[in-house]
Amino acid sequence: MNQSIIFSDNEYYNSDLQQVEFQAQCQGRLIQCVISWIALSSLDQQNDSDAQANEKSALTRFDNARFDIEDLAEELINQQDFNEDGKIYLAFD
């Protein structure tokens, strides 16, 4: 794990966009990271990706896959794969 990237424990579910948003800090810079409900369902290997997203289930899935999510976000940050809005978006094909 790269010690220069630190992830906070203040993730929250954005119900309007159906995504979990969380933050990383890299060399003093605060970085917004985002994972969609669909990507989160895929990563958590749940077969019910059509199930209705809600805050409790999204944050539970995020917590279940936290280490994988942070590893993927760290990789994207190291690659400087920022979106136009300056955020890191985790997506899966």
C-alpha positions as CSV (number, residue, x, y, z in Angstrom):
1,M,0.0,0.0,0.0
2,N,1.3,3.4,-0.9
3,Q,1.6,5.4,2.3
4,S,1.3,8.7,0.5
5,I,-2.3,8.0,-0.3
6,I,-4.7,8.0,2.7
7,F,-8.4,7.1,2.5
8,S,-10.8,8.6,5.0
9,D,-13.7,6.8,6.6
10,N,-16.3,9.4,5.6
11,E,-17.9,7.8,2.6
12,Y,-21.5,8.6,1.9
13,Y,-24.2,7.5,-0.5
14,N,-25.5,10.0,-3.0
15,S,-29.0,8.8,-3.7
16,D,-29.6,11.2,-6.5
17,L,-26.7,9.8,-8.5
18,Q,-26.8,6.3,-7.0
19,Q,-23.1,6.2,-6.1
20,V,-20.9,6.1,-3.1
21,E,-18.5,9.0,-2.8
22,F,-15.4,8.9,-0.7
23,Q,-12.2,10.8,-0.2
24,A,-8.4,10.2,-0.5
25,Q,-5.6,12.4,0.4
26,C,-2.4,12.4,-1.6
27,Q,0.5,14.6,-0.8
28,G,-1.8,17.0,1.0
29,R,-4.4,17.1,-1.9
30,L,-7.9,16.1,-1.2
31,I,-9.2,13.8,-4.0
32,Q,-12.9,13.0,-4.4
33,C,-13.5,9.4,-5.5
34,V,-16.7,7.8,-6.8
35,I,-18.0,4.3,-7.3
36,S,-21.5,3.8,-8.8
37,W,-24.1,1.4,-7.4
38,I,-23.7,-0.8,-10.5
39,A,-19.9,-1.0,-10.2
40,L,-20.2,-1.6,-6.4
41,S,-22.7,-4.4,-6.9
42,S,-20.3,-6.0,-9.5
43,L,-17.3,-5.7,-7.3
44,D,-19.1,-7.0,-4.2
45,Q,-20.1,-10.0,-6.5
46,Q,-23.8,-9.7,-5.7
47,N,-26.2,-11.3,-8.2
48,D,-28.9,-8.8,-7.5
49,S,-27.5,-5.7,-9.3
50,D,-31.1,-4.9,-10.3
51,A,-32.1,-4.6,-6.6
52,Q,-33.0,-1.1,-5.6
53,A,-30.0,0.9,-4.3
54,N,-30.3,2.5,-0.9
55,E,-27.9,4.0,1.6
56,K,-27.7,1.1,3.9
57,S,-27.1,-1.6,1.2
58,A,-24.7,0.7,-0.7
59,L,-22.5,1.5,2.3
60,T,-22.6,-2.2,3.4
61,R,-21.3,-3.3,0.0
62,F,-18.7,-0.5,0.0
63,D,-17.5,-1.7,3.4
64,N,-17.4,-5.3,2.3
65,A,-15.2,-4.4,-0.7
66,R,-13.4,-1.5,0.9
67,F,-9.8,-2.8,0.5
68,D,-10.4,-3.7,-3.2
69,I,-12.0,-0.3,-3.8
70,E,-9.1,1.5,-2.2
71,D,-6.6,-0.5,-4.1
72,L,-8.3,0.4,-7.4
73,A,-8.7,4.0,-6.5
74,E,-5.0,4.2,-5.5
75,E,-4.0,2.7,-8.9
76,L,-6.1,5.3,-10.7
77,I,-4.7,8.1,-8.5
78,N,-1.1,7.0,-9.2
79,Q,-2.0,7.0,-13.0
80,Q,-3.5,10.4,-12.5
81,D,-6.6,9.2,-14.2
82,F,-8.8,12.1,-13.1
83,N,-12.0,13.0,-14.8
84,E,-12.7,16.5,-16.2
85,D,-14.3,17.4,-12.9
86,G,-11.1,16.4,-11.0
87,K,-12.6,13.2,-9.5
88,I,-11.6,9.6,-9.7
89,Y,-14.4,7.3,-11.0
90,L,-14.1,3.6,-10.5
91,A,-15.9,1.7,-13.2
92,F,-15.8,-1.9,-14.4
93,D,-16.4,-3.4,-17.8
